[in-house]
Structure formats: C-alpha cells, structure tokens
Amino acid sequence: MFKIYPRAKIYLYKGQIFDALKLLISRKNKNYRNQFMKKIKNEFNLDNILPLSSARSGLFLAFNEIKKNDNSEVIISSFNAPLILDIFNSTGIKPVFVDVNDTTTMNYKLIEEKINENTVGILITHNEGIMCDMENIIKIAKKHKIRLIEDCAHTINSKFKNNIAGTMGDYAIYSLNYLKPLNTFGGGLLRINNKNEFDKIYSQYTKFIEERKFKILKRIIKAIIYKFILNKIVYSLLIYPIIRICRLKHIDPIYEHSKEGISDAIITPSMNKLSNIQAYMGIKQIKIFKNQQKIRTKNKVILDDFFKTKGYVNYCKHTENNLLTYSFKLKNRDLILENLIKKGIDLQRTWLTNCDRLTANNVASKLDREITYINLDLKTTETKSIIKNIENEINKAN
C-alpha cells in the first residue's frame, strides 16, 4: 500500500492550542515562568536559567557580556544555520570559522590555529543533538582563557560523559520553537554558569517585558498552520503533491536555503521575557517529553544499526546523543531524494550550510551536499520501510 511519510512532526500536548487561546483572552496574568524554571531544573538539572522570547535573544545577551572591544572575535563552526550570523552582525563581534569533522560538529584540532589576542570565545553547536567533543574543546578554552558558549537549540538532554548539554560551558542557549524538543510556540532559554554573571544579566532581564498579545496570537496562528499542514491526511492530499512537483524541477520548497541567504544585515533580536502563556505550555510540554524522547530513541537505534555500520553516521566518543532529527551522509543525495519522493518518502536535505564563504573546499561544504534528515517521530515499521527504500536507492546509484 502506498503511504506518505512526512518529513517532520509538531509535538503538541492535548489541548495546547486551546490553552494558549484561553490564556490569551484571560484577564488574569499569573506568573508561570518561575514554575516553568523549577520544572526545567527538576527534569533536566538546569539552573541559572533566563526564559526569553527567543534563543537568539539569549545569544545576544551572552555575546554582549563577553565582548571586550570592537575587535572581539568568536570562533564558530562553519557548518551552521545562517541565521546565527545575525547575532554577530548585531553585536559587532567578528565570526571566525573553524571547519567541522564527520560528526558535523566543530573539529577541535583546528581551533587553536584560529585563536589570537582578539578571541573572546568559542561558540559550539550540538547539531541535531549530536554532542561536540567537549573534553578537548573545554581544555582549549581554559588554556587560552576564553569563554565557551554552547548552542543547544537542537537538544535539551544530550550528554557528554553524563554531563547534560549546556552545563559544561560558560553560557548555553536552548530553543523552544515549534519543531524543537520542547515546543512553546517559539521562545528560548539562556543558561549562565557563573552566579555573579547570572545576577548581572538578570538585572537587565528584570527590565524586559513580555511580548504583546498580538505577537503571541501570531505565534498561535503559526502553530495552527504547522498542525494543519503536518497532519498526515492534509500532508498526503495537499502538501505531498506540491513537493513532488517541485522535486521534479529540482526544487525543495520547504526549508530551502542557499549561500546567498547569508546576510550582512544588522538584525537585533527583540529582548522580551518568555510570556506566561508560553511558560504554561512549557510546564505541560515537559510532561509529554519523556514519551516523545522514547519514540525518537527507539528509531535512532534502528537507524544506527544500518547507517552507523556503513559509515554514514559518526558520533564523538563518550556521548549520549538525544537527537532532534536523524542526520546522515548520503552521496548522490538530490537524485536519491527525487526518487524517494516518488515512493511517498519525503526526506529533508540539511538546512545547515557552509557559512564560511571564503572556504569552499572544506568538510562543511561536503556535508552541505550530503547531509540528509529523517523524521524520528515515525512508527518503527515506517522507519524500517524508509531504510529499505534508501538502501535500494543507494545500490541503484552505485
């Protein structure tokens, strides 16, 4: 029987959209942020957290804290989301790119040659929940007395040597966006390791206000749209045919990106607190998180059995990677994806790119051409079916 496999799933607890609308029109303004932070601490052992309107707002605050002067530089992985460069532009910090290894994370062996008197920090990204080689990166940061920032937008509980992502650096950011591990219709968290620095930034935070209700309404509408288009029936009848036609023309209409999309524009994120409406949703999202993680972990094990043994996936040692989506290297990717879509399998090519525009022949540019994502929120039978079809297409291509 022909089936359609959507490339993503939005996790909502039962009644989440109704809760958001009910709180939006309510005149009561109960403070749920403190409750949400207590839940975060109890569930994930994360403290010194500031709940914000976006993860980028947290990165903006961290960058302003570590910036010394107009010549300040921060080392960043070249294989990254182009949007991250907005924060460099808005804070005036220069990005210095370091290539990645085949885990898709920063290659620690290349860091020290990029450090100079202007280097104030290293920003590492745990891409799709795959942990960086924290032990060696921490050693380098301590040796040169520079700050370490962890971008945990794709994970909230991956581990390195049993240490949770975001607890090993000086700062960490987490995303609460629509397709992230905890979905509060957008928003983010900033974790600050040093208590004195936390108190300093918290004094700024107390002056922030919540977003206006109109903006929160826009977030709710966006969630309704996500829920509608990712519904299996709607996706099969409306979205899939559009994607298939586009793929025939070698276009991917969803999550399309290009190097031309890397902008030099100065875009400062709005500095707002996470709304109490979103905090309330966050409290209830935590309750469904474990079940969600079980599904993803079960599928990861199945996928690792195939892809890891063939060298399509690699992880750093001593890591427990709780993934957002499953990423693997696929040669002849575009051809294979076009063939798979004909069978109802919609896989996503990476939306990360080689952000180092001056270096084309690096590992990041190779990954840009090969990395592919599989939705981890499928039934195990669906995951196995996808593997079988991918294997057939790889054999044909070879």
C-alpha positions in Angstrom: 0.0 0.0 0.0 1.3 3.5 -0.9 2.0 5.6 2.1 3.2 9.2 2.6 5.9 9.8 5.2 6.1 13.5 6.3 9.5 14.9 6.9 8.6 16.4 10.3 6.1 16.3 13.2 5.0 19.0 15.6 4.5 17.8 19.2 1.6 19.3 21.0 0.1 18.1 24.2 -3.7 17.5 24.1 -5.4 20.9 24.1 -2.3 23.0 23.8 -3.7 25.4 21.2 -6.9 25.8 23.2 -4.9 26.5 26.4 -3.0 29.2 24.5 -6.1 30.9 23.2 -7.8 30.7 26.6 -4.9 32.3 28.4 -4.6 34.9 25.6 -8.1 36.3 26.3 -7.9 35.8 30.0 -7.6 39.0 32.2 -5.6 37.0 34.8 -1.8 37.3 34.4 -0.4 34.5 36.7 3.4 34.2 36.6 4.1 30.7 35.2 7.7 31.5 34.4 9.0 30.6 37.8 7.1 27.3 37.8 8.5 26.5 34.4 12.1 27.2 35.5 11.5 24.9 38.5 10.3 22.1 36.2 13.3 22.6 33.9 15.6 22.3 36.9 13.9 19.2 38.3 13.6 17.4 34.9 16.9 18.4 33.3 19.0 19.6 36.2 19.5 23.0 34.6 19.7 26.1 36.9 20.6 29.8 36.4 18.1 30.0 33.5 16.5 33.0 31.9 13.3 32.4 29.8 13.3 34.6 26.8 11.3 35.3 23.6 13.9 33.5 21.5 17.2 31.6 21.8 18.9 34.3 19.7 18.0 36.8 22.4 20.0 34.7 24.8 23.0 34.5 22.5 22.8 38.3 22.0 23.0 38.8 25.8 25.9 36.3 26.1 27.8 38.0 23.3 27.4 41.4 24.8 28.7 40.1 28.1 31.9 38.6 26.7 32.7 41.3 24.1 35.7 43.4 25.1 36.0 45.8 22.2 35.2 46.4 18.5 37.9 43.9 17.5 36.4 41.0 19.5 36.2 37.6 17.7 34.3 34.4 18.5 35.2 31.1 16.9 32.2 29.3 15.3 31.6 26.1 13.4 31.5 26.7 9.6 28.6 24.2 9.2 25.8 26.1 10.8 22.5 27.9 10.4 23.0 31.2 8.5 20.6 33.0 10.9 23.2 32.6 13.7 25.3 35.3 11.8 22.6 37.9 12.6 23.8 37.9 16.2 27.4 38.5 15.1 26.3 41.4 12.9 24.1 42.9 15.7 26.7 42.7 18.4 29.7 43.7 16.2 31.6 40.5 17.0 33.6 39.0 14.2 32.9 35.3 13.4 36.0 33.2 12.9 35.1 29.9 11.2 36.5 26.5 12.1 35.7 23.5 9.9 33.8 20.5 11.2 34.6 16.8 11.3 32.4 14.0 10.0 30.2 14.1 13.1 29.0 17.5 11.7 30.4 19.2 14.9 33.4 21.5 15.3 36.8 19.9 14.7 38.7 20.7 17.9 42.1 20.1 16.2 41.6 23.2 14.1 40.6 25.6 16.9 43.9 26.8 18.3 45.3 28.0 15.0 42.4 30.5 14.8 42.9 31.9 18.3 44.6 35.3 18.6 44.6 38.3 21.0 41.1 39.3 19.9 39.5 35.9 20.5 37.0 36.2 23.4 35.0 33.0 22.9 34.1 29.7 21.2 30.5 29.1 20.1 29.9 25.4 19.6 26.7 23.9 18.2 25.4 20.4 19.0 23.9 19.9 15.6 20.6 18.0 15.7 21.5 16.8 19.2 24.9 15.4 18.3 27.4 16.4 21.0 30.7 18.1 20.3 34.0 16.7 21.6 33.5 18.7 24.9 36.6 17.4 26.7 39.1 18.7 24.2 37.2 21.9 23.4 36.9 22.8 27.2 40.7 22.2 27.5 41.4 24.7 24.7 39.0 27.3 26.1 40.6 27.0 29.6 44.1 27.1 28.2 43.6 30.3 26.4 41.2 31.8 29.0 38.4 32.4 26.6 34.6 31.8 27.1 32.7 28.8 25.9 29.1 29.1 24.7 27.0 26.0 23.9 24.3 26.3 21.2 21.8 23.6 22.4 18.9 24.7 20.2 18.5 21.2 18.9 18.7 19.3 22.2 18.0 19.8 25.9 19.3 16.5 27.2 22.1 15.1 25.1 25.1 14.2 27.3 28.9 14.0 27.2 30.4 11.8 29.9 27.0 12.0 31.7 27.1 15.8 31.7 24.0 17.4 30.1 24.4 19.7 27.1 24.6 23.3 28.2 26.2 22.6 31.6 29.8 22.5 30.6 30.3 25.9 29.0 30.0 29.4 30.4 26.8 30.0 28.6 24.2 27.9 26.8 21.1 28.7 24.7 18.1 26.4 24.2 15.3 26.8 21.7 11.6 26.3 22.4 10.5 26.7 18.8 7.7 24.8 17.0 9.7 21.7 15.9 12.1 21.6 18.9 12.2 19.2 21.9 10.0 21.5 24.0 7.5 23.4 21.9 6.1 26.6 23.4 5.3 28.2 20.0 8.8 29.9 20.0 10.9 31.2 22.8 14.3 30.3 24.2 16.4 29.8 27.4 19.7 31.3 28.4 21.8 29.4 30.9 24.6 31.2 32.7 27.1 29.1 34.6 28.6 31.7 36.8 26.3 33.0 39.5 27.8 36.5 39.5 27.3 36.8 35.8 23.8 35.4 36.1 22.9 38.1 38.7 24.4 40.8 36.4 22.4 39.7 33.3 19.3 39.1 35.5 19.4 42.8 36.5 18.9 43.6 32.8 16.3 40.8 32.4 14.1 42.3 35.1 13.6 45.3 32.8 12.4 43.2 29.9 8.6 42.9 29.2 6.5 40.2 27.7 5.6 40.3 24.1 2.3 42.0 23.3 -0.7 39.8 22.9 -0.8 40.4 19.1 2.6 38.8 18.7 1.6 35.8 20.8 -1.6 35.5 18.7 0.7 35.3 15.6 2.6 32.5 17.3 -0.6 30.6 18.0 -1.7 31.0 14.3 1.6 29.7 13.2 1.2 26.7 15.4 -2.3 26.0 13.9 -0.7 26.2 10.4 2.0 23.7 11.4 -0.5 21.4 12.9 -2.7 21.6 9.8 0.0 21.0 7.2 1.7 18.3 9.1 -1.5 16.3 9.7 -0.9 13.1 7.8 -4.1 13.4 5.7 -3.6 17.0 4.8 0.1 16.4 4.1 -0.7 13.4 1.8 -3.5 15.2 -0.1 -2.2 18.8 -0.3 1.4 19.2 0.6 2.9 16.0 -0.8 1.7 16.7 -4.4 3.3 20.2 -4.3 6.6 18.8 -3.0 6.6 16.1 -5.6 6.1 18.5 -8.5 8.8 20.8 -7.1 11.2 18.0 -6.7 10.7 17.1 -10.4 12.0 20.6 -11.1 14.9 20.1 -8.6 13.4 22.5 -6.0 12.8 21.8 -2.3 10.1 24.3 -1.3 10.4 23.6 2.4 13.4 24.7 4.4 15.1 25.9 1.2 18.3 27.7 1.8 21.3 28.9 -0.1 24.6 30.6 0.5 23.0 33.8 -1.0 20.8 33.6 2.1 23.7 34.5 4.3 23.1 38.2 5.1 25.3 41.0 6.4 22.2 42.9 7.7 22.2 44.0 11.3 19.1 42.4 12.8 18.8 42.8 16.6 16.5 40.3 18.3 13.7 41.6 20.4 14.6 41.5 24.0 11.5 40.1 25.8 10.7 37.7 28.5 9.1 34.4 27.6 5.4 35.1 28.0 3.4 33.5 30.8 1.3 31.8 28.2 4.3 30.1 26.7 5.7 29.2 30.2 2.4 27.5 31.0 2.7 25.5 27.8 6.3 24.6 28.7 5.2 23.1 32.0 2.8 20.8 30.2 5.2 20.1 27.4 7.7 18.7 29.9 5.1 16.1 30.9 5.0 14.6 27.3 8.7 15.0 26.7 9.8 11.5 28.0 7.3 9.7 25.8 8.4 11.8 22.8 12.1 11.0 23.6 11.4 7.3 23.9 9.9 7.2 20.3 12.9 9.1 18.9 15.5 7.0 20.8 13.8 3.8 19.6 14.0 4.9 16.0 17.6 6.2 16.4 18.7 2.7 17.5 17.1 1.2 14.4 18.7 3.8 12.1 22.1 3.5 13.8 22.1 -0.3 13.1 22.0 0.5 9.4 23.7 3.9 8.9 26.4 3.8 11.6 27.8 0.4 10.5 28.1 1.7 6.9 29.9 4.9 8.0 27.1 7.2 7.1 26.9 8.5 10.7 29.6 9.2 13.2 29.5 10.3 16.8 32.1 11.6 19.3 33.2 9.1 22.0 31.6 9.2 25.4 28.3 10.8 24.1 24.7 10.1 24.6 23.0 11.8 21.7 19.3 12.5 22.1 18.5 13.6 18.6 16.1 16.1 17.2 16.2 14.6 13.8 18.4 11.8 12.4 21.2 13.2 10.1 23.3 11.0 7.9 25.6 11.4 4.9 24.1 10.5 1.5 26.1 10.7 -1.7 24.0 11.5 -4.8 21.6 13.0 -2.3 19.5 15.1 -4.6 19.0 12.2 -7.1 18.1 9.8 -4.4 15.7 12.2 -2.7 13.9 12.8 -6.0 13.5 9.0 -6.4 12.3 8.6 -2.8 9.6 11.3 -3.1 8.0 9.2 -5.9 7.5 6.5 -3.3 5.9 8.8 -0.8 9.1 9.3 1.3 9.8 13.0 1.9 13.3 13.4 3.4 14.8 16.7 4.1 18.2 17.9 2.9 20.1 19.7 5.6 19.1 23.3 6.2 22.5 24.0 7.7 25.2 25.3 5.3 28.8 26.2 4.9 28.7 29.7 6.4 32.4 30.3 5.7 32.0 32.0 2.3 35.8 32.2 1.8 36.4 28.5 2.0 34.6 26.3 -0.4 36.6 23.1 -0.3 36.1 22.1 3.3 34.2 19.4 5.2 31.3 21.8 5.8 30.7 22.3 2.1 30.8 18.5 1.6 28.3 18.0 4.3 26.1 20.7 2.8 25.9 18.5 -0.3 25.3 15.2 1.6 23.6 15.6 4.9 20.0 14.4 4.9 17.4 14.2 7.8 15.0 11.5 8.7 12.0 12.2 10.9 12.4 10.4 14.2 8.8 10.6 15.1 7.6 7.8 12.9 6.4 4.3 13.8 9.2 1.8 13.8 7.7 -0.1 10.9 7.7 3.2 8.9 11.4 3.8 9.9 12.3 0.3 8.7 10.5 0.8 5.4 12.4 4.1 4.8 15.7 2.3 5.5 14.9 -0.4 3.0 14.0 2.1 0.3 17.1 4.2 0.9 19.3 1.1 0.7 17.7 0.2 -2.6 18.3 3.7 -4.0 21.9 3.7 -2.8 22.5 0.4 -4.5 21.0 1.7 -7.7 23.1 4.9 -7.6 26.3 2.9 -7.1 
